[in-house]
Amino acid sequence: MIKYFSDVSRLVAKAISITKNMKILCKNQEAHLTYSMNVHPGETWEDVIQNIYNYAIPIKKEIAQDREFGIGLRLSALSAHQLRSQENLRCLQRLCKENDLYVFTINGFIHGDFHKARVKETVYLPDWRQEERLEYSNCLASILCDLLPEGMYGSISTVPVGWKSSFHGVNDIQKAANLLLRHVEYLYRLNKETGKTIALALEPEPGCVLETIQETANFFQDYLFSDKALSYLHNLGLSSACREIIARHLGVCYDACHIAIFHENPLKSLSLLKKSGIQVLKVQISSALKIRFLAQDAKIGSLLHAFMESRYLHQVVEKQGDCLCFFPDLPAALQTLSSRPEGSLLEWRIHFHVPIFLESLSCLLTTQDHILEMFSHHDFLCQHLEIETYTWEVLPQEFREESMVKAIAKEFAWTQDLMRKLYRERGKN
């Protein structure tokens, strides 16, 4: 559990408690820090239980032995269906109680097997045009409601509507918006029945319908906060306060890796969301690859070859001068270099989640600076913070010599040290 304080005079005195007590000092709110369990393979509910034993509990012993430890649960559609069984659910509840664990957030992005040989663009399926996505998200919300401690809201991150190139016009987007509104109706009724608030967090990502923060704000205004959307919810039987209901149950998951790839400024992005009345429900602390080079540099291919793995998409955003260019995957970007004018100075940001404590990987840089800037604007951050480096299995061997438990614990330590430094500096100003 992470407390936020507004009294600057108390910051330095309290800062030393960060590591021991799992507290991060920020402004006037209470937050929770975890890591996403999507890093661990496993599609059944038995796999989920085993991953908690093998990873979450040992990580807790490393960083929060005497404290409650929040879990960023990842459930596939299969494991979610299995956890609807009261016997299985009670097993998970007992495990959490016996080991001082609690669940406050779920990764609901990945419907199927996230660790199969080839995931690529199938990670976005089913998208928000398909009933399966709605059924899956409703199921996760029901489970989280049963697991969530009293007095907390629960968050579920989800796909940013879908992969952009598979959407064809306004009708497709409207269909997705209608399913999202039906999910809002489900969350509203769940709240009325249980008193617990569950919220869905759309996670902007390069190449998707919601690619940038501006596109996300536009989608909310045009499709979710519009008169047409409010009328749609009203016809489903909701009260006249439909605008407030949508804003309560639907918001954004701010993934630092994704937002950095498009060179978006954290302060401007977070300010835009706040101005648009969109909640940041969850922040994923993550970092991308970054490299600046001359287009005809023969070493670039060999430098990046180790990151050209076949499981995940690694979208690339190229900056040349003031122009940005998008490539759906790293091999597609590399194929263009031979035809570039000699002397072209480029910067690539690559969607490959790398350990957040690394400022560089050999000759490659990271977007760690985006995380630093994001946290310096603490007023905009939310109550759910989740470290998300899901690529440990596909990182080049030289960058994963530690065990996964030790590496994730190191990411927690880096985050806590960052908070201590930021708020000590703030206390001096």
C-alpha positions in Angstrom: 0.0 0.0 0.0 1.4 3.4 -1.1 0.5 6.6 0.6 0.6 10.0 -0.9 1.3 13.1 1.2 0.8 16.8 0.4 2.8 18.3 3.3 6.3 18.9 1.8 7.8 19.4 5.2 7.1 15.7 6.1 8.5 14.2 2.9 12.2 13.8 3.8 11.3 12.4 7.2 9.0 9.8 5.7 11.1 9.0 2.6 13.2 6.4 4.4 10.2 4.2 4.9 9.7 3.6 1.2 11.5 0.4 0.8 10.5 -1.3 4.0 6.8 -0.2 4.0 6.2 -0.3 0.3 5.1 3.4 0.4 5.6 5.9 -2.3 5.1 9.5 -1.4 2.9 11.6 -3.6 -0.1 13.9 -3.2 -3.2 13.3 -1.1 -4.1 9.8 -2.2 -3.4 6.2 -1.5 -2.0 4.0 -4.3 -1.0 0.4 -4.8 2.2 -0.9 -6.5 2.4 -4.3 -8.2 3.7 -6.0 -11.2 1.8 -7.6 -14.1 1.7 -11.4 -13.9 1.3 -11.5 -17.7 5.1 -12.1 -17.6 4.5 -15.7 -16.5 3.3 -18.4 -18.9 0.0 -20.2 -18.0 -3.5 -20.4 -19.3 -5.4 -22.4 -16.7 -6.5 -21.4 -13.2 -4.1 -24.1 -11.9 -1.3 -22.2 -13.8 -2.4 -19.0 -12.1 -2.2 -20.6 -8.6 1.2 -22.1 -9.4 2.6 -18.8 -10.7 1.5 -17.2 -7.4 3.5 -19.9 -5.5 6.5 -19.8 -7.8 6.8 -16.0 -8.4 4.4 -13.7 -6.5 5.1 -15.1 -3.1 8.9 -15.2 -3.5 8.9 -11.6 -4.9 6.8 -10.5 -1.9 9.5 -12.1 0.4 12.2 -10.1 -1.5 10.5 -6.7 -1.2 7.5 -6.7 1.2 8.0 -9.5 3.6 6.1 -7.9 6.5 3.5 -6.0 4.3 0.5 -6.8 2.3 1.4 -7.3 -1.3 -0.9 -6.5 -4.2 -1.2 -8.8 -7.2 -1.6 -7.6 -10.8 -3.5 -10.7 -11.9 -3.5 -12.0 -15.5 -6.3 -14.3 -16.5 -6.9 -15.8 -19.9 -10.5 -16.4 -21.0 -10.0 -20.1 -20.1 -8.7 -19.4 -16.5 -11.4 -16.7 -16.0 -14.1 -19.2 -17.0 -12.6 -21.8 -14.6 -12.5 -19.2 -11.7 -16.2 -18.7 -12.0 -16.4 -22.0 -10.1 -16.9 -21.1 -6.4 -14.5 -23.9 -5.4 -11.7 -22.5 -7.5 -12.4 -19.0 -6.5 -12.3 -19.9 -2.8 -9.0 -21.6 -3.4 -7.5 -18.4 -4.7 -9.1 -16.4 -1.9 -7.6 -18.7 0.7 -4.2 -18.5 -1.0 -4.2 -14.7 -0.9 -5.4 -14.6 2.7 -2.8 -17.1 4.0 0.1 -15.2 2.2 -1.0 -11.6 2.9 -1.8 -11.0 -0.8 -4.6 -9.1 -2.4 -5.9 -8.5 -5.9 -6.8 -5.0 -7.0 -6.1 -5.1 -10.8 -6.4 -7.6 -13.7 -4.7 -7.6 -17.1 -7.7 -8.2 -19.3 -5.8 -7.3 -22.5 -4.9 -10.9 -23.5 -7.8 -13.2 -24.2 -5.8 -16.3 -25.3 -2.3 -17.8 -24.9 0.2 -14.9 -24.4 3.2 -17.2 -24.4 2.6 -19.4 -27.5 5.2 -19.5 -30.2 3.6 -16.7 -32.3 1.3 -14.0 -30.8 1.9 -10.9 -33.0 -1.4 -9.1 -33.9 -3.6 -11.9 -32.6 -3.0 -10.3 -29.1 -5.8 -7.8 -29.9 -8.4 -10.5 -30.7 -11.2 -10.7 -30.0 -11.4 -6.9 -30.3 -14.2 -4.7 -29.0 -16.4 -5.4 -32.1 -16.8 -9.0 -30.9 -19.1 -10.3 -28.3 -16.4 -12.6 -26.9 -14.5 -9.5 -25.8 -17.5 -8.3 -23.9 -18.2 -11.7 -22.3 -14.5 -12.0 -21.3 -14.4 -8.5 -19.7 -17.7 -9.1 -17.9 -16.3 -12.3 -16.5 -13.1 -10.6 -15.3 -15.2 -7.9 -13.6 -17.2 -10.4 -11.7 -14.1 -12.2 -10.5 -12.4 -9.0 -9.5 -15.5 -8.0 -7.6 -15.2 -11.2 -5.5 -11.4 -10.7 -4.9 -11.3 -7.0 -4.3 -10.8 -5.8 -0.7 -13.4 -3.4 0.7 -12.8 0.3 0.2 -10.8 -0.1 -3.1 -11.8 0.3 -6.7 -10.7 -2.4 -9.1 -9.2 -1.9 -12.6 -9.1 -4.1 -15.6 -6.8 -3.1 -18.6 -8.0 -3.9 -22.1 -7.2 -3.6 -25.7 -7.3 -0.1 -27.2 -10.5 -1.1 -29.2 -8.5 -3.1 -31.7 -5.7 -3.3 -34.3 -6.3 -0.2 -36.5 -5.8 -1.7 -40.0 -8.5 -4.3 -39.3 -11.1 -1.5 -38.7 -13.0 -0.2 -41.7 -14.7 3.1 -41.2 -17.0 4.6 -38.6 -19.4 1.7 -38.4 -16.7 -0.6 -37.0 -15.7 1.9 -34.4 -19.3 2.6 -33.4 -19.9 -1.1 -33.0 -16.9 -1.3 -30.6 -18.2 1.8 -28.7 -21.6 0.2 -28.3 -20.0 -3.0 -26.8 -18.0 -0.8 -24.4 -21.1 0.9 -23.3 -22.8 -2.4 -22.7 -19.8 -3.3 -20.5 -20.3 0.0 -18.6 -23.9 -1.0 -18.0 -22.7 -4.4 -16.6 -20.2 -2.6 -14.3 -22.9 -0.2 -13.2 -25.2 -3.0 -12.2 -22.4 -4.9 -10.5 -21.7 -1.8 -8.4 -25.4 -1.5 -7.5 -25.5 -5.2 -6.4 -22.2 -5.4 -4.5 -21.2 -1.8 -3.6 -17.8 -2.3 -5.3 -16.6 -0.2 -8.2 -14.8 -1.9 -11.1 -13.5 0.2 -14.0 -12.2 -0.8 -17.5 -9.0 0.9 -18.6 -8.4 1.2 -22.4 -4.6 0.9 -23.1 -3.5 3.1 -26.0 -0.8 1.3 -28.1 1.0 2.0 -31.4 -0.8 0.6 -34.4 -4.2 0.4 -32.6 -7.4 2.3 -33.0 -6.4 4.2 -29.9 -2.8 4.9 -30.7 -2.1 8.3 -29.1 -3.5 10.2 -26.2 -5.2 12.7 -28.6 -6.9 9.8 -30.5 -8.0 8.4 -27.1 -9.5 11.7 -26.0 -11.2 12.1 -29.4 -12.7 8.6 -29.1 -14.1 9.3 -25.7 -15.6 12.6 -26.8 -17.0 11.4 -30.1 -18.2 7.9 -29.2 -18.5 7.5 -25.4 -19.4 10.9 -24.0 -21.5 11.9 -27.0 -25.3 12.5 -26.8 -25.7 9.4 -28.9 -23.8 7.3 -26.3 -25.7 8.8 -23.4 -29.0 8.0 -25.2 -27.8 4.5 -25.8 -27.1 3.9 -22.1 -30.4 5.5 -21.1 -32.2 3.1 -23.4 -30.5 0.3 -21.7 -32.2 1.4 -18.5 -29.6 3.5 -16.8 -30.3 6.7 -14.9 -30.1 10.2 -16.3 -26.5 10.6 -14.9 -25.1 8.5 -17.8 -22.1 10.8 -18.4 -20.9 10.4 -14.8 -21.5 6.6 -14.9 -19.3 6.3 -18.1 -16.6 8.4 -16.5 -16.6 6.3 -13.4 -16.4 2.9 -15.1 -14.4 3.6 -18.2 -11.0 5.3 -18.4 -7.4 4.8 -19.6 -4.4 2.6 -18.7 -1.4 4.8 -19.3 1.4 2.5 -20.4 4.6 4.5 -20.3 6.3 2.4 -23.0 3.5 2.9 -25.5 3.1 6.6 -24.9 6.9 7.2 -25.1 7.1 5.5 -28.5 5.0 8.2 -30.1 7.2 10.9 -28.5 4.2 12.1 -26.4 5.0 14.4 -23.5 3.8 13.0 -20.2 2.6 16.3 -18.7 0.7 17.3 -21.9 -0.8 13.8 -22.2 -1.9 13.5 -18.6 -3.2 17.1 -18.7 -5.3 16.3 -21.8 -6.9 13.3 -20.2 -7.7 15.3 -17.1 -9.2 18.2 -19.2 -11.3 15.7 -21.2 -12.8 14.2 -18.1 -11.1 10.8 -18.6 -9.8 9.0 -15.6 -6.3 7.5 -15.6 -7.3 4.2 -13.8 -4.0 2.5 -14.1 -0.4 3.4 -14.9 1.9 0.7 -16.3 5.5 1.5 -15.5 7.3 0.2 -18.6 10.1 1.2 -20.9 10.9 0.8 -24.7 14.0 0.5 -26.8 15.4 3.7 -28.3 18.2 4.2 -30.8 19.6 7.2 -32.8 21.6 6.4 -35.9 22.5 7.2 -39.5 20.3 5.3 -41.9 23.3 3.8 -43.8 25.1 2.6 -40.7 25.8 -1.1 -41.4 25.9 -1.9 -37.7 22.2 -1.2 -37.0 21.0 -4.5 -38.3 23.3 -6.5 -36.1 22.6 -4.4 -33.1 18.8 -5.0 -33.4 19.0 -8.6 -34.6 18.9 -9.9 -31.1 15.5 -8.2 -30.6 13.9 -9.6 -33.7 12.1 -12.4 -32.1 9.0 -14.1 -33.5 6.5 -14.1 -30.6 5.4 -10.5 -30.2 4.8 -7.4 -32.4 7.6 -4.8 -32.0 6.1 -1.7 -33.6 8.5 1.0 -34.5 8.0 4.8 -34.6 10.7 6.6 -36.6 11.5 10.3 -36.0 13.3 12.2 -38.7 13.4 15.9 -38.1 9.8 16.7 -37.1 8.2 13.8 -39.0 7.1 10.6 -37.4 6.7 7.4 -39.4 5.1 4.1 -38.1 6.1 0.6 -38.9 4.0 -2.4 -37.7 7.0 -4.5 -36.8 10.8 -4.3 -36.5 11.6 -6.4 -39.5 9.5 -4.1 -41.7 11.3 -1.1 -40.4 14.8 -2.6 -41.0 13.9 -3.5 -44.6 13.5 0.2 -45.5 17.0 1.2 -44.4 18.9 0.2 -47.6 16.8 2.7 -49.7 17.3 5.7 -47.4 19.4 8.7 -48.5 22.9 8.5 -47.1 23.3 10.7 -44.0 19.7 10.5 -42.9 19.7 10.9 -39.1 16.9 8.8 -37.5 15.6 8.0 -34.1 13.7 4.7 -33.6 11.5 3.9 -30.6 10.7 0.2 -30.6 7.8 -1.5 -28.7 10.0 -4.0 -26.9 9.4 -3.8 -23.1 12.8 -3.7 -21.4 13.7 -3.7 -17.7 12.8 -0.4 -16.3 16.0 -0.1 -14.3 18.1 0.0 -17.5 19.0 3.4 -19.0 20.7 1.5 -21.9 21.2 -2.0 -23.2 24.7 -2.1 -24.6 24.7 0.4 -27.5 20.9 0.9 -27.3 19.0 3.4 -25.2 15.7 3.1 -23.5 12.7 5.4 -22.8 13.4 5.3 -19.1 13.4 9.2 -19.2 9.7 9.1 -20.0 9.1 7.3 -16.7 11.1 9.8 -14.8 9.2 12.7 -16.3 5.9 11.0 -15.8 6.5 10.6 -12.1 7.7 14.1 -11.7 4.1 15.1 -12.5 2.7 13.1 -9.6 -0.5 15.2 -9.3 -1.8 13.4 -12.4 -1.0 9.8 -11.4 -3.6 7.4 -10.1 -4.1 4.8 -7.4 -3.0 1.8 -9.4 0.7 1.4 -10.5 1.9 -1.7 -12.2 5.3 -2.6 -13.4 5.0 -4.4 -16.8 8.0 -6.0 -18.3 6.4 -9.1 -19.9 9.3 -9.8 -22.3 11.8 -11.5 -19.9 11.5 -14.8 -21.8 12.5 -13.2 -25.1 15.1 -10.7 -24.0 18.6 -11.4 -25.3 20.3 -13.7 -22.8 22.9 -11.1 -21.8 20.1 -9.0 -20.3 18.4 -11.7 -18.3 21.2 -13.4 -16.3 19.3 -13.0 -13.0 16.3 -15.1 -12.1 12.9 -13.6 -12.9 12.2 -13.2 -9.2 15.4 -11.3 -8.6 14.9 -9.2 -11.8 11.3 -8.2 -10.9 12.3 -7.4 -7.3 15.1 -5.2 -8.8 12.4 -3.3 -10.8 10.4 -2.7 -7.6 13.6 -1.5 -5.8 14.3 0.9 -8.7 10.8 2.3 -8.6 11.0 2.8 -4.8 14.4 4.5 -5.1 13.1 6.8 -7.8 10.2 7.9 -5.6 12.6 8.5 -2.7 14.8 10.7 -4.9 12.0 12.6 -6.5 10.3 13.5 -3.2 13.5 14.3 -1.3 14.3 16.7 -4.2 10.7 18.1 -3.9 11.1 18.6 -0.2 14.2 20.8 -0.8 12.3 23.1 -3.2 
